[in-house]
Amino acid sequence: MSDKEFLTPEGLKKLEEEVEYLKSVRRVEVAQRLHEAMEEGEITENPEYEDAKNEQAFVEGRIIDIETRLNNAVLIENKGGPANEIRLGTKVTLTEVGTTSKEHYLIVGSAEADPINGKISNESPLGKALIGRKTNEEINVQTPGGTIKFKVTHVNNK
C-alpha cells in the first residue's frame, strides 16, 4: 500500500464509521463470544472458542488496516485545475470507440474502488489512462482481452 490513501469525503466518513462500529460493537460481541466459549470448559478442543479467536483476529486486523488508512488519508478535494481535466474525484463519461454505449465512472483512490458501482481507482489501468485527460480526448487502455479505445465524452469536476 502506498503512503498516501486518497479518499473522497464520503469514503473518509465511511471508514471512520466502520472503525467506530468495529471498536464499539464488534469488539464487545467477540469478547462476549470468547468469554462464553471459555466458560464451556476445555478450550484446546473447543470449536466455538477457535472460531471466536479467529473472528477476534479478523476484527483487530481490520481495525489496524482502517486506522492505517485513516492516518495516511489525503482528502480528495476537487478544486483547482482546468474544469474539463480528469483528476481524483472527477466524474467522467466515456464511450468505447465504435459503439454508442456510455460508461460513467468516478475516479477515486484505491481504498474506495468499486468498479461494479462505477468507482474506479486512479491506480487501475483505466484510471491511470484517464488522469490528466480532457473532454473529447481518446485513450487506449490495455486489458486482459486486448486494447480498448475510449473517447472522453464528459468531465464533471463539481
DSSP file (Angstrom, degrees, kcal/mol; ACC not computed):
  #  RESIDUE AA STRUCTURE BP1 BP2  ACC     N-H-->O    O-->H-N    N-H-->O    O-->H-N    TCO  KAPPA ALPHA  PHI   PSI    X-CA   Y-CA   Z-CA
    1    1 A M              0   0    0      0, 0.0     4,-0.1     0, 0.0     2,-0.0   0.000 360.0 360.0 360.0 140.9    0.0    0.0    0.0
    2    2 A S        -     0   0    0      2,-0.2    70,-0.1     1,-0.1     0, 0.0  -0.246 360.0-110.9 -72.9 166.5    1.3    3.5   -0.8
    3    3 A D  S    S+     0   0    0      2,-0.0     2,-0.4    70,-0.0    -1,-0.1   0.893 101.9  61.1 -64.5 -40.7    2.0    6.1    1.9
    4    4 A K        -     0   0    0     69,-0.0     2,-0.6     2,-0.0    -2,-0.2  -0.712  66.1-161.8 -94.4 139.4   -1.0    8.2    0.8
    5    5 A E  E     -a   73   0A   0     67,-2.7    69,-2.5    -2,-0.4     2,-0.4  -0.921  14.4-148.7-120.1 102.4   -4.5    7.0    0.8
    6    6 A F  E     +a   74   0A   0     -2,-0.6   103,-0.4    67,-0.2     2,-0.4  -0.583  24.7 174.2 -77.4 125.3   -6.7    9.2   -1.4
    7    7 A L  E     -a   75   0A   0     67,-2.2    69,-3.4    -2,-0.4   103,-0.0  -0.984  29.4-132.8-134.5 141.4  -10.3    9.4   -0.1
    8    8 A T     >  -     0   0    0     -2,-0.4     4,-2.6    67,-0.2     5,-0.2  -0.450  41.3-103.5 -76.3 163.6  -13.4   11.3   -1.0
    9    9 A P  H  > S+     0   0    0      0, 0.0     4,-2.2     0, 0.0     5,-0.1   0.890 125.9  50.5 -55.9 -37.9  -15.2   13.0    1.9
   10   10 A E  H  > S+     0   0    0      2,-0.2     4,-2.3     1,-0.2     5,-0.1   0.908 110.2  48.7 -66.2 -42.0  -17.8   10.1    1.6
   11   11 A G  H  > S+     0   0    0      2,-0.2     4,-2.2     1,-0.2    -1,-0.2   0.888 110.5  51.0 -65.5 -39.5  -15.1    7.5    1.7
   12   12 A L  H  X S+     0   0    0     -4,-2.6     4,-2.4     2,-0.2    -2,-0.2   0.935 111.5  47.6 -61.9 -46.8  -13.4    9.1    4.7
   13   13 A K  H  X S+     0   0    0     -4,-2.2     4,-2.5    -5,-0.2    -2,-0.2   0.903 110.0  53.0 -61.4 -42.4  -16.7    9.1    6.6
   14   14 A K  H  X S+     0   0    0     -4,-2.3     4,-2.2     1,-0.2    -1,-0.2   0.912 111.1  45.6 -61.4 -44.3  -17.5    5.5    5.7
   15   15 A L  H  X S+     0   0    0     -4,-2.2     4,-2.5     2,-0.2     5,-0.2   0.897 112.0  51.6 -67.2 -39.8  -14.1    4.3    7.0
   16   16 A E  H  X S+     0   0    0     -4,-2.4     4,-1.8     1,-0.2    -2,-0.2   0.909 111.8  47.2 -62.6 -41.1  -14.5    6.4   10.2
   17   17 A E  H  X S+     0   0    0     -4,-2.5     4,-2.3     2,-0.2    -2,-0.2   0.896 111.6  51.1 -66.7 -40.0  -17.9    4.9   10.8
   18   18 A E  H  X S+     0   0    0     -4,-2.2     4,-2.7     2,-0.2    -2,-0.2   0.928 110.6  46.8 -65.0 -44.6  -16.7    1.4   10.1
   19   19 A V  H  X S+     0   0    0     -4,-2.5     4,-2.2     1,-0.2    -1,-0.2   0.879 112.2  51.3 -67.2 -35.2  -13.7    1.6   12.6
   20   20 A E  H  X S+     0   0    0     -4,-1.8     4,-2.7    -5,-0.2     5,-0.3   0.920 111.6  47.6 -64.8 -43.4  -16.0    3.1   15.2
   21   21 A Y  H  X>S+     0   0    0     -4,-2.3     4,-2.7     2,-0.2     5,-1.7   0.923 111.8  49.9 -62.1 -45.7  -18.5    0.2   14.7
   22   22 A L  I  <>S+     0   0    0     -4,-2.7     5,-2.1     3,-0.2    -1,-0.2   0.907 116.3  42.0 -60.9 -41.4  -15.7   -2.4   14.9
   23   23 A K  I  <5S+     0   0    0     -4,-2.2    -2,-0.2    -5,-0.2    -1,-0.2   0.897 124.4  33.4 -73.5 -41.0  -14.3   -0.8   18.1
   24   24 A S  I  <5S+     0   0    0     -4,-2.7    -2,-0.2    -5,-0.2    -3,-0.2   0.756 134.6  15.4 -92.3 -24.6  -17.6   -0.2   19.9
   25   25 A V  I  X5S+     0   0    0     -4,-2.7     4,-2.4    -5,-0.3    -3,-0.2   0.792 124.1  43.6-114.1 -59.0  -19.8   -3.1   18.8
   26   26 A R  I  ><S+     0   0    0     -5,-1.7     4,-2.8     1,-0.2     5,-0.3   0.888 112.1  53.6 -63.9 -40.5  -17.9   -5.9   17.1
   27   27 A R  H  ><S+     0   0    0     -5,-2.1     4,-2.5    -6,-0.3    -1,-0.2   0.927 111.5  46.6 -58.3 -44.2  -15.1   -6.0   19.7
   28   28 A V  H  > S+     0   0    0      2,-0.2     4,-2.2     1,-0.2    -2,-0.2   0.910 112.6  49.6 -65.2 -43.3  -17.7   -6.3   22.5
   29   29 A E  H  X S+     0   0    0     -4,-2.4     4,-2.2     1,-0.2    -2,-0.2   0.924 113.4  45.7 -61.9 -44.7  -19.6   -9.0   20.7
   30   30 A V  H  X S+     0   0    0     -4,-2.8     4,-2.6     2,-0.2    -2,-0.2   0.897 110.8  52.8 -67.9 -39.7  -16.5  -11.0   20.0
   31   31 A A  H  X S+     0   0    0     -4,-2.5     4,-2.4    -5,-0.3    -1,-0.2   0.895 109.3  50.3 -61.6 -39.1  -15.2  -10.6   23.6
   32   32 A Q  H  X S+     0   0    0     -4,-2.2     4,-2.6     2,-0.2    -2,-0.2   0.908 109.8  50.3 -65.1 -41.9  -18.6  -11.9   24.8
   33   33 A R  H  X S+     0   0    0     -4,-2.2     4,-2.5     2,-0.2    -2,-0.2   0.919 111.5  48.6 -61.0 -43.4  -18.3  -14.9   22.5
   34   34 A L  H  X S+     0   0    0     -4,-2.6     4,-2.3     2,-0.2    -2,-0.2   0.924 111.1  50.1 -62.7 -43.9  -14.8  -15.7   23.8
   35   35 A H  H  X S+     0   0    0     -4,-2.4     4,-1.6     1,-0.2    -2,-0.2   0.928 112.5  46.7 -60.6 -46.3  -16.0  -15.4   27.4
   36   36 A E  H  X S+     0   0    0     -4,-2.6     4,-0.7     1,-0.2    -1,-0.2   0.895 112.3  50.3 -64.3 -40.1  -18.9  -17.8   26.8
   37   37 A A  H >< S+     0   0    0     -4,-2.5     3,-0.7     1,-0.2    -1,-0.2   0.875 109.1  51.5 -66.6 -36.4  -16.7  -20.2   25.0
   38   38 A M  H >< S+     0   0    0     -4,-2.3     3,-1.3     1,-0.2    -1,-0.2   0.822 103.3  59.0 -70.2 -30.0  -14.1  -20.2   27.8
   39   39 A E  H 3< S+     0   0    0     -4,-1.6    -1,-0.2     1,-0.3    -2,-0.2   0.700  89.1  74.2 -70.6 -18.3  -16.9  -20.9   30.3
   40   40 A E  T << S-     0   0    0     -4,-0.7     2,-0.5    -3,-0.7    -1,-0.3   0.564 106.2-122.5 -72.9  -6.6  -17.7  -24.1   28.5
   41   41 A G  S <  S+     0   0    0     -3,-1.3    -1,-0.2    -4,-0.1     5,-0.1  -0.890  79.4  50.4 111.2-131.9  -14.5  -25.6   29.9
   42   42 A E        -     0   0    0     -2,-0.5     3,-0.1     1,-0.2    -2,-0.0  -0.213  54.0-175.2 -52.0 121.2  -11.7  -27.1   27.9
   43   43 A I    >   +     0   0    0      1,-0.1     3,-1.1     2,-0.1    -1,-0.2   0.615  67.3  78.4 -97.5 -13.3  -10.6  -24.6   25.3
   44   44 A T  T 3  S+     0   0    0      1,-0.3    -1,-0.1     5,-0.1    -2,-0.1   0.825 109.7  25.8 -68.1 -29.6   -8.0  -26.6   23.4
   45   45 A E  T 3  S+     0   0    0     -3,-0.1    -1,-0.3     5,-0.0    -2,-0.1  -0.150  91.8 119.9-123.9  39.0  -10.6  -28.7   21.5
   46   46 A N    <>  -     0   0    0     -3,-1.1     4,-2.2     1,-0.2     5,-0.2  -0.894  43.5-166.6-108.3 106.6  -13.5  -26.1   21.6
   47   47 A P  H  > S+     0   0    0      0, 0.0     4,-2.6     0, 0.0     5,-0.2   0.840  89.3  55.5 -63.4 -33.0  -14.5  -25.1   18.0
   48   48 A E  H  > S+     0   0    0      2,-0.2     4,-2.4     1,-0.2     5,-0.2   0.913 108.7  47.9 -64.5 -41.9  -16.6  -22.2   19.3
   49   49 A Y  H  > S+     0   0    0      2,-0.2     4,-2.4   -12,-0.2    -1,-0.2   0.926 112.7  48.3 -63.9 -45.3  -13.5  -20.8   21.1
   50   50 A E  H  X S+     0   0    0     -4,-2.2     4,-2.3     2,-0.2    -2,-0.2   0.913 112.3  49.0 -61.6 -43.5  -11.3  -21.3   18.0
   51   51 A D  H  X S+     0   0    0     -4,-2.6     4,-2.4     1,-0.2    -1,-0.2   0.912 111.7  48.7 -63.0 -43.0  -13.9  -19.6   15.8
   52   52 A A  H  X S+     0   0    0     -4,-2.4     4,-2.5     2,-0.2    -2,-0.2   0.889 110.5  51.1 -65.2 -39.3  -14.2  -16.7   18.2
   53   53 A K  H  X S+     0   0    0     -4,-2.4     4,-2.3     2,-0.2    -2,-0.2   0.907 110.8  48.9 -64.1 -41.4  -10.4  -16.3   18.4
   54   54 A N  H  X S+     0   0    0     -4,-2.3     4,-2.2     2,-0.2    -2,-0.2   0.908 111.9  48.6 -64.0 -41.8  -10.3  -16.2   14.6
   55   55 A E  H  X S+     0   0    0     -4,-2.4     4,-2.7     2,-0.2    -2,-0.2   0.900 109.7  52.5 -64.9 -39.5  -13.1  -13.6   14.4
   56   56 A Q  H  X S+     0   0    0     -4,-2.5     4,-2.6     1,-0.2     5,-0.2   0.918 109.2  49.5 -61.2 -43.4  -11.2  -11.5   17.1
   57   57 A A  H  X S+     0   0    0     -4,-2.3     4,-2.3     2,-0.2    -1,-0.2   0.902 111.6  49.3 -62.8 -41.1   -8.1  -11.6   14.9
   58   58 A F  H  X S+     0   0    0     -4,-2.2     4,-2.6     2,-0.2    -2,-0.2   0.945 112.3  47.0 -63.0 -48.2  -10.0  -10.6   11.9
   59   59 A V  H  X S+     0   0    0     -4,-2.7     4,-2.3     1,-0.2    -2,-0.2   0.926 114.3  46.7 -61.0 -46.1  -11.7   -7.7   13.7
   60   60 A E  H  X S+     0   0    0     -4,-2.6     4,-2.2     1,-0.2    -1,-0.2   0.889 112.5  50.5 -65.5 -38.6   -8.5   -6.4   15.2
   61   61 A G  H  X S+     0   0    0     -4,-2.3     4,-2.5    -5,-0.2    -1,-0.2   0.902 110.3  49.5 -64.1 -41.0   -6.7   -6.7   11.8
   62   62 A R  H  X S+     0   0    0     -4,-2.6     4,-2.7     2,-0.2     5,-0.2   0.895 109.2  52.2 -65.9 -39.7   -9.4   -4.8   10.1
   63   63 A I  H  X S+     0   0    0     -4,-2.3     4,-2.8     2,-0.2     5,-0.2   0.938 111.0  47.2 -60.7 -46.5   -9.2   -2.1   12.8
   64   64 A I  H  X S+     0   0    0     -4,-2.2     4,-2.3     2,-0.2    -2,-0.2   0.922 112.2  50.5 -61.3 -44.5   -5.5   -1.8   12.3
   65   65 A D  H  X S+     0   0    0     -4,-2.5     4,-2.2     2,-0.2    -2,-0.2   0.937 113.6  44.1 -59.3 -49.0   -5.9   -1.6    8.5
   66   66 A I  H  X S+     0   0    0     -4,-2.7     4,-2.9     1,-0.2     5,-0.2   0.920 112.5  51.5 -65.3 -43.6   -8.6    1.1    8.6
   67   67 A E  H  X S+     0   0    0     -4,-2.8     4,-2.4    -5,-0.2    -1,-0.2   0.885 109.5  51.0 -62.4 -37.2   -6.6    3.2   11.2
   68   68 A T  H  X S+     0   0    0     -4,-2.3     4,-1.4    -5,-0.2    -1,-0.2   0.930 111.4  47.9 -63.1 -45.0   -3.5    3.0    9.0
   69   69 A R  H  < S+     0   0    0     -4,-2.2    -2,-0.2     1,-0.2   -64,-0.2   0.914 112.4  48.8 -61.5 -42.9   -5.6    4.2    6.0
   70   70 A L  H >< S+     0   0    0     -4,-2.9     3,-1.1     1,-0.2    -1,-0.2   0.890 109.0  52.6 -65.6 -38.6   -7.1    7.0    8.1
   71   71 A N  H 3< S+     0   0    0     -4,-2.4    -1,-0.2     1,-0.2    -2,-0.2   0.793 116.5  40.1 -66.4 -27.1   -3.7    8.1    9.3
   72   72 A N  T 3< S+     0   0    0     -4,-1.4   -67,-2.7    -3,-0.2    -1,-0.2   0.273  89.3 136.0-102.1   9.5   -2.4    8.2    5.7
   73   73 A A  E <   -a    5   0A   0     -3,-1.1     2,-0.5   -69,-0.2   -67,-0.2  -0.321  34.1-170.6 -67.3 136.4   -5.6    9.8    4.3
   74   74 A V  E     -a    6   0A   0    -69,-2.5   -67,-2.2    -2,-0.1     2,-0.3  -0.988  25.9-129.2-122.9 117.2   -5.4   12.6    1.9
   75   75 A L  E     -a    7   0A   0     -2,-0.5     2,-0.8   -69,-0.2   -67,-0.2  -0.486  15.8-129.4 -72.0 129.7   -8.8   14.1    1.3
   76   76 A I        +     0   0    0    -69,-3.4     2,-0.6    -2,-0.3    -1,-0.1  -0.699  30.2 179.9 -79.5 112.8   -9.8   14.5   -2.4
   77   77 A E        -     0   0    0     -2,-0.8     2,-2.3     2,-0.1    11,-0.1  -0.970  24.1-144.0-117.1 119.2  -10.9   18.0   -2.9
   78   78 A N        +     0   0    0     -2,-0.6     2,-0.3    11,-0.1    -2,-0.1  -0.359  56.1 124.4 -84.1  61.9  -11.9   18.7   -6.4
   79   79 A K        +     0   0    0     -2,-2.3    -2,-0.1    79,-0.0    79,-0.0  -0.889  50.4  18.9-119.9 151.0  -10.6   22.3   -6.5
   80   80 A G  S    S+     0   0    0     -2,-0.3     0, 0.0     1,-0.2     0, 0.0   0.129  79.2  75.2  78.9 163.6   -8.1   23.9   -8.9
   81   81 A G  S    S-     0   0    0      3,-0.0    -1,-0.2     2,-0.0     6,-0.0   0.052  94.1 -38.9  81.5 164.5   -7.0   22.8  -12.3
   82   82 A P    >   -     0   0    0      0, 0.0     3,-1.5     0, 0.0     0, 0.0  -0.312  53.5-127.4 -61.2 141.6   -8.9   23.0  -15.5
   83   83 A A  T 3  S+     0   0    0      1,-0.3    74,-0.4     3,-0.0    75,-0.0   0.776 107.9  45.6 -62.4 -28.2  -12.6   22.3  -15.2
   84   84 A N  T 3  S+     0   0    0     72,-0.1    51,-0.8     2,-0.1     2,-0.4   0.227  88.7 106.0-103.7  15.8  -12.5   19.7  -18.0
   85   85 A E  B <  S-B  134   0B   0     -3,-1.5     2,-0.3    49,-0.2    49,-0.2  -0.821  70.4-123.9 -98.9 132.6   -9.4   17.8  -16.9
   86   86 A I        +     0   0    0     47,-3.0    46,-3.2    -2,-0.4     2,-0.3  -0.564  47.4 141.3 -77.7 131.4   -9.7   14.4  -15.3
   87   87 A R    >   -     0   0    0     -2,-0.3     3,-2.1    44,-0.2    20,-0.3  -0.874  60.3 -46.4-151.0-179.9   -8.2   14.0  -11.8
   88   88 A L  T 3  S+     0   0    0      1,-0.3    20,-0.2    -2,-0.3     3,-0.1  -0.335 128.1  25.5 -55.3 134.2   -9.1   12.3   -8.5
   89   89 A G  T 3  S+     0   0    0     18,-3.3     2,-0.3     1,-0.3    -1,-0.3   0.383  91.0 135.9  90.9  -3.0  -12.7   13.0   -7.7
   90   90 A T    <   -     0   0    0     -3,-2.1    17,-2.6    17,-0.2     2,-0.5  -0.578  48.8-143.3 -81.6 138.4  -13.8   13.6  -11.3
   91   91 A K  E     -CD 106 156C   0     65,-2.7    65,-3.2    -2,-0.3     2,-0.4  -0.887  29.2-175.0 -94.7 130.1  -17.0   12.1  -12.7
   92   92 A V  E     -CD 105 155C   0     13,-3.0    13,-2.8    -2,-0.5     2,-0.5  -0.962  22.0-151.7-133.0 144.5  -16.3   11.1  -16.2
   93   93 A T  E     -CD 104 154C   0     61,-2.6    60,-2.6    -2,-0.4    61,-1.5  -0.969  20.6-174.4-115.4 130.3  -18.4    9.7  -19.1
   94   94 A L  E     -CD 103 152C   0      9,-3.0     9,-2.8    -2,-0.5     2,-0.4  -0.879  15.0-157.9-122.3 152.4  -16.7    7.5  -21.7
   95   95 A T  E     -CD 102 151C   0     56,-2.1    56,-2.5    -2,-0.3     2,-0.4  -0.998  26.1-123.7-127.1 128.3  -17.8    5.9  -24.9
   96   96 A E  E >   - D   0 150C   0      5,-0.8     3,-2.2    -2,-0.4    54,-0.3  -0.567  41.0-105.7 -68.1 127.4  -16.0    2.9  -26.3
   97   97 A V  T 3  S+     0   0    0     52,-2.6    52,-0.2    -2,-0.4     3,-0.1  -0.311 107.7  27.7 -58.4 130.9  -14.9    4.0  -29.8
   98   98 A G  T 3  S+     0   0    0      1,-0.4    -1,-0.3    -3,-0.0     2,-0.3   0.368 113.7  75.9  96.4  -3.2  -17.1    2.2  -32.4
   99   99 A T    <   -     0   0    0     -3,-2.2    -1,-0.4     2,-0.1    -4,-0.0  -0.790  67.8-142.5-128.5 174.3  -20.1    2.0  -30.0
  100  100 A T        +     0   0    0     -2,-0.3     2,-0.2    -3,-0.1    -3,-0.1   0.423  63.6 114.7-114.2  -3.8  -22.7    4.3  -28.7
  101  101 A S        -     0   0    0     -5,-0.1    -5,-0.8     1,-0.0     2,-0.3  -0.493  56.5-143.6 -74.2 136.2  -23.0    2.9  -25.1
  102  102 A K  E     -C   95   0C   0     -2,-0.2     2,-0.4    -7,-0.2    -7,-0.2  -0.770   8.7-159.1-101.2 143.2  -21.8    5.3  -22.4
  103  103 A E  E     -C   94   0C   0     -9,-2.8    -9,-3.0    -2,-0.3     2,-0.4  -0.980   6.8-154.4-121.6 134.9  -20.0    4.3  -19.3
  104  104 A H  E     +C   93   0C   0     -2,-0.4     2,-0.3   -11,-0.2   -11,-0.2  -0.921  18.4 171.5-114.8 131.8  -19.9    6.6  -16.2
  105  105 A Y  E     -C   92   0C   0    -13,-2.8   -13,-3.0    -2,-0.4     2,-0.4  -0.953  27.7-146.4-137.1 155.5  -17.2    6.5  -13.6
  106  106 A L  E     -Ce  91 119C   0     12,-2.6    14,-2.1    -2,-0.3     2,-0.6  -0.994  26.2-133.2-116.4 128.1  -15.9    8.4  -10.6
  107  107 A I  E     + e   0 120C   0    -17,-2.6   -18,-3.3    -2,-0.4     2,-0.2  -0.736  40.9 160.1 -85.8 119.2  -12.1    8.4  -10.2
  108  108 A V  E     - e   0 121C   0     12,-2.7    14,-2.0    -2,-0.6    15,-0.3  -0.759  42.7 -86.5-129.6 173.0  -11.3    7.5   -6.6
  109  109 A G    >>  -     0   0    0   -103,-0.4     3,-1.4    -2,-0.2     4,-0.6  -0.329  50.6 -98.1 -74.7 167.6   -8.3    6.3   -4.5
  110  110 A S  G >4 S+     0   0    0      1,-0.3     3,-0.6     2,-0.2    11,-0.1   0.784 119.1  64.9 -62.2 -28.9   -7.7    2.5   -4.3
  111  111 A A  G 34 S+     0   0    0   -105,-0.4    -1,-0.3     1,-0.2  -104,-0.1   0.784 110.2  37.6 -65.4 -25.9   -9.5    2.3   -0.8
  112  112 A E  G <4 S+     0   0    0     -3,-1.4    -1,-0.2  -106,-0.3    -2,-0.2   0.445  82.3 135.1-104.6  -2.0  -12.8    3.3   -2.4
  113  113 A A    <<  +     0   0    0     -3,-0.6     7,-0.2    -4,-0.6    -6,-0.1  -0.223  14.7 157.9 -55.7 132.3  -12.6    1.5   -5.7
  114  114 A D  B > > -F  119   0C   0      5,-2.8     5,-1.9     1,-0.1     3,-1.7  -0.534  13.6-178.6-154.9  75.5  -15.8   -0.3   -6.5
  115  115 A P  G > 5S+     0   0    0      0, 0.0     3,-1.8     0, 0.0     5,-0.1   0.800  80.3  61.4 -55.3 -34.2  -15.9   -0.9  -10.3
  116  116 A I  G 3 5S+     0   0    0      1,-0.3     4,-0.1     2,-0.1    -2,-0.0   0.845 110.1  42.7 -61.4 -32.0  -19.3   -2.6  -10.2
  117  117 A N  G < 5S-     0   0    0     -3,-1.7    -1,-0.3     2,-0.2     3,-0.1   0.147 126.3 -99.4-101.4  18.2  -20.7    0.7   -8.8
  118  118 A G  T < 5S+     0   0    0     -3,-1.8   -12,-2.6     1,-0.2     2,-0.7   0.630  83.1 127.2  80.7  14.1  -18.8    2.9  -11.2
  119  119 A K  E   < -eF 106 114C   0     -5,-1.9    -5,-2.8   -14,-0.2     2,-0.4  -0.913  36.0-176.2-106.9 112.0  -15.9    3.9   -8.8
  120  120 A I  E     -e  107   0C   0    -14,-2.1   -12,-2.7    -2,-0.7     2,-0.1  -0.865  24.4-115.4-112.8 144.9  -12.5    3.2  -10.4
  121  121 A S  E >   -e  108   0C   0     -2,-0.4     3,-1.2   -14,-0.2     6,-0.4  -0.421  13.4-131.2 -74.4 144.7   -9.2    3.6   -8.8
  122  122 A N  T 3  S+     0   0    0    -14,-2.0     9,-0.1     1,-0.2    -1,-0.1   0.635 111.5  57.2 -65.8 -13.0   -6.7    6.1  -10.1
  123  123 A E  T 3  S+     0   0    0    -15,-0.3    -1,-0.2     4,-0.1   -14,-0.1   0.533  85.8  98.1 -95.6  -8.8   -4.2    3.2   -9.9
  124  124 A S  S <> S-     0   0    0     -3,-1.2     4,-3.2     1,-0.1     5,-0.3  -0.332  90.6-106.8 -73.3 161.3   -6.3    0.9  -12.2
  125  125 A P  H  > S+     0   0    0      0, 0.0     4,-1.9     0, 0.0     5,-0.1   0.920 122.4  43.0 -56.2 -44.0   -5.3    0.7  -15.9
  126  126 A L  H  > S+     0   0    0      2,-0.2     4,-1.6     1,-0.2     5,-0.2   0.926 114.6  50.1 -68.0 -43.9   -8.4    2.7  -16.9
  127  127 A G  H  > S+     0   0    0     -6,-0.4     4,-1.9     1,-0.2     3,-0.2   0.923 111.0  48.7 -60.0 -45.5   -7.9    5.2  -14.1
  128  128 A K  H  < S+     0   0    0     -4,-3.2    -1,-0.2     1,-0.2    -2,-0.2   0.902 111.0  50.9 -60.0 -41.8   -4.2    5.7  -14.9
  129  129 A A  H  < S+     0   0    0     -4,-1.9    -1,-0.2    -5,-0.3    -2,-0.2   0.793 112.3  47.7 -67.8 -27.2   -5.1    6.3  -18.6
  130  130 A L  H >< S+     0   0    0     -4,-1.6     3,-2.6    -3,-0.2   -44,-0.3   0.819  81.7 105.9 -84.7 -32.4   -7.8    8.9  -17.7
  131  131 A I  T 3< S+     0   0    0     -4,-1.9   -44,-0.2     1,-0.3     3,-0.1  -0.252  93.5  10.1 -56.3 127.9   -5.8   11.0  -15.3
  132  132 A G  T 3  S+     0   0    0    -46,-3.2    -1,-0.3     1,-0.3   -45,-0.1   0.283 100.2 124.5  88.0 -10.2   -4.9   14.3  -16.9
  133  133 A R    <   -     0   0    0     -3,-2.6   -47,-3.0   -47,-0.1    -1,-0.3  -0.332  45.5-148.6 -80.6 166.4   -7.1   13.7  -20.0
  134  134 A K  B >   -B   85   0B   0    -49,-0.2     3,-2.0     1,-0.1    18,-0.3  -0.807  33.4 -62.5-131.2 169.5   -9.8   16.1  -21.2
  135  135 A T  T 3  S+     0   0    0    -51,-0.8    18,-0.2    -2,-0.3    -1,-0.1  -0.219 119.0  17.5 -52.9 139.0  -13.2   16.1  -22.9
  136  136 A N  T 3  S+     0   0    0     16,-3.4    -1,-0.3     1,-0.3     2,-0.2   0.366  92.9 129.6  76.2  -0.3  -13.1   14.7  -26.5
  137  137 A E    <   -     0   0    0     -3,-2.0    15,-3.0    15,-0.1     2,-0.4  -0.540  51.0-138.3 -79.3 151.2   -9.7   13.0  -26.0
  138  138 A E  E     -G  151   0C   0     13,-0.2     2,-0.3    -2,-0.2    13,-0.2  -0.876  19.9-171.1-108.2 144.1   -9.3    9.4  -27.0
  139  139 A I  E     -G  150   0C   0     11,-2.6    11,-2.6    -2,-0.4     2,-0.5  -0.944  17.9-138.0-132.1 153.5   -7.3    6.9  -24.8
  140  140 A N  E     -G  149   0C   0     -2,-0.3     2,-0.5     9,-0.2     9,-0.2  -0.952  18.8-165.6-110.3 131.1   -6.1    3.3  -25.3
  141  141 A V  E     -G  148   0C   0      7,-3.0     7,-2.7    -2,-0.5     2,-0.6  -0.973  14.5-139.0-121.6 124.8   -6.5    1.0  -22.3
  142  142 A Q  E     +G  147   0C   0     -2,-0.5     5,-0.2     5,-0.2   -16,-0.0  -0.713  31.1 171.9 -82.5 121.5   -4.7   -2.3  -22.2
  143  143 A T  E >   -G  146   0C   0      3,-2.1     3,-2.0    -2,-0.6    -2,-0.0  -0.776  50.3 -99.8-121.5 168.2   -7.0   -5.0  -20.7
  144  144 A P  T 3  S+     0   0    0      0, 0.0     3,-0.1     0, 0.0    -2,-0.0   0.809 125.9  51.4 -57.9 -27.4   -6.6   -8.8  -20.4
  145  145 A G  T 3  S-     0   0    0      1,-0.3     2,-0.2     3,-0.0    -3,-0.0   0.427 126.2 -88.0 -89.4   1.8   -8.8   -9.1  -23.5
  146  146 A G  E <   - G   0 143C   0     -3,-2.0    -3,-2.1     2,-0.0    -1,-0.3  -0.731  66.5 -30.0 122.5-173.7   -6.7   -6.6  -25.5
  147  147 A T  E     - G   0 142C   0     -2,-0.2     2,-0.4    -5,-0.2    -5,-0.2  -0.636  51.5-164.3 -84.8 134.5   -6.6   -2.9  -26.1
  148  148 A I  E     - G   0 141C   0     -7,-2.7    -7,-3.0    -2,-0.3     2,-0.5  -0.967   9.2-145.3-119.1 135.8   -9.8   -0.9  -25.9
  149  149 A K  E     - G   0 140C   0     -2,-0.4   -52,-2.6    -9,-0.2     2,-0.3  -0.880  20.1-176.4-104.1 127.4  -10.1    2.6  -27.2
  150  150 A F  E     -DG  96 139C   0    -11,-2.6   -11,-2.6    -2,-0.5     2,-0.4  -0.871  17.8-146.0-119.7 153.5  -12.3    5.1  -25.4
  151  151 A K  E     -DG  95 138C   0    -56,-2.5   -56,-2.1    -2,-0.3     2,-0.7  -0.982  21.2-128.9-116.2 132.2  -13.4    8.7  -26.0
  152  152 A V  E     +D   94   0C   0    -15,-3.0   -16,-3.4    -2,-0.4   -58,-0.2  -0.705  32.9 171.8 -78.6 114.1  -13.9   11.0  -23.1
  153  153 A T  E     +     0   0C   0    -60,-2.6     2,-0.3    -2,-0.7   -59,-0.2   0.685  61.3  13.8-100.9 -20.4  -17.4   12.5  -23.7
  154  154 A H  E     -D   93   0C   0    -61,-1.5   -61,-2.6   -20,-0.1     2,-0.4  -0.966  54.9-166.4-157.1 140.1  -18.0   14.4  -20.5
  155  155 A V  E     -D   92   0C   0     -2,-0.3     2,-0.5   -63,-0.2   -63,-0.2  -0.997   6.5-173.1-127.7 129.2  -15.9   15.5  -17.5
  156  156 A N  E     +D   91   0C   0    -65,-3.2   -65,-2.7    -2,-0.4   -72,-0.1  -0.946  13.0 169.5-127.0 110.6  -17.6   16.8  -14.3
  157  157 A N              0   0    0     -2,-0.5   -67,-0.1   -74,-0.4    -1,-0.1  -0.015 360.0 360.0-106.2  27.5  -15.3   18.2  -11.6
  158  158 A K              0   0    0    -67,-0.1    -1,-0.2   -75,-0.0   -68,-0.1   0.454 360.0 360.0 -92.0 360.0  -18.1   19.6   -9.4
